[in-house]
Amino acid sequence: MGTGHDAVPLNARLQRAMMRTVFRLPDAIKRRVTGPPIVRDGQTLALDAQLLTTLSARAGVRLVVDDSPEKSRRRSGTR
C-alpha cells in the first residue's frame, strides 16, 4: 500500500519540506538571509515575498517570464 507520496519524486518532496521549514523561520533570520527591505514607490515588499525572490535568484530560478501567454504555453507544453 502506498504512502500517497509515490507519484511525487523524493527530490521534490525534500525541496517542498525545505521551503516549508525556511518560511517558518523567525523574521529576524529571514531578514538576515534576504538583506535590507526592498522598497518601491513607498511600498515595502513583504518579507516572505522577498525571501522567495532571494532564494529563487540564488537557485537560478526565474520567477518572471517576459513572454506572451502563447509562447509560455508552448514552452511549458500546455495547449
Order of alpha helices (4+ residues) and beta strands (2+ residues): alpha-alpha-beta-beta-alpha-alpha
